[in-house]
Structures are given as C-alpha cells and as structure tokens.
C-alpha cells in the first residue's frame, strides 16, 4: 500500500511541475509578445536604413 501512495504523490508532483513549467513558458511568451508589440516598426526601419547606409 505504501508504494501505491508514493507513486500517487510522485505523479502528482510531476503534474504540478509540468503545470508550473507550462505556465512559465506561457508567461515568457506573452511577455516577449508584449515587448515585440511595444517596439515601434520605425526603430526597425531606422536600423535597416543605417545598415544600408554603412555599406
């Protein structure tokens, strides 16, 4: 009986870790998306123009 309880808690712990990892990855994705959307396209165009001007 003790082994069954151990396995149950072990799987529960794994499940919790998986959920935490998934939520962290989702949080990272959303923060990256916000960062990308907050950056205006003008700055990107300026960077490309400066690169072209250098050559």
Rosetta blueprint (number, residue, H / E / L):
1 X L
2 X H
3 X H
4 X H
5 X H
6 X H
7 X H
8 X H
9 X H
10 X H
11 X H
12 X H
13 X H
14 X H
15 X H
16 X H
17 X H
18 X H
19 X H
20 X H
21 X H
22 X H
23 X H
24 X H
25 X H
26 X H
27 X H
28 X H
29 X H
30 X H
31 X H
32 X H
33 X H
34 X H
35 X H
36 X H
37 X H
38 X H
39 X L
40 X L
41 X H
42 X H
43 X H
44 X H
45 X H
46 X H
47 X H
48 X H
49 X H
50 X H
51 X H
52 X H
53 X H
54 X H
55 X L
